[in-house]
């Protein structure tokens, strides 16, 4: 059971918008710790997609955006493309565990 | 461009010690403001942070693994290493190394980028 909770799967048709939620608690996201998002394409290493809740590293398309509110965060993907099919993970820090923690991951399927 | 590469045995026997090394190229492991971390992913499962080290040797470990983990750094070789003792089948995973932007006192500084390609370690007799 992950400290950060994500839906196991989401899906959408090409061109559509999808969102992936990441729910935490008062010891992590709710304590003020930022949320970061990673994209893991099949058979590859995770790649940083969003850092500091809503910042995109250089090279990440602006179709990807992040937000945070209270004890939750969300990743939104607009203009869905086949190449976006991947696993997505949120990550933060938990002060009761004194550890960096990941969500369980969400598999995005492009229909 | 900073690159990281994991290396080490792909097969370890139960109760023995898993040892991996991460070689950093395209940049210095002695860069200020960056830790260097290990993360693992059991087959078909999610990511788990193992621990991180600063070039000075300062370490942070996941409390769930702390009793079995040792992370060390060799700045002369631009490498850092992971040792996980008393392994069992539950330690079978792809092990990734990554640069860890981490400032404990700063609520926003705690992400991993870039990552190595990962190496599969299987625990089996």
Interface residues (C-beta under 8 A of the other chain):
Chain A: X2 X31 X32 X33 X34 X36 X38 X44 X45 X46 X47 X48 X51 X52 X53 X57 X89 X91 X92 X93 X97 X98 X99 X100 X101 X102 X103 X104 X105
Chain B: X37 X46 X47 X48 X49 X52 X60 X62 X63 X64 X96 X100 X101 X102 X107 X108 X109 X110 X111 X112 X113 X114 X115 X116 X117 X118
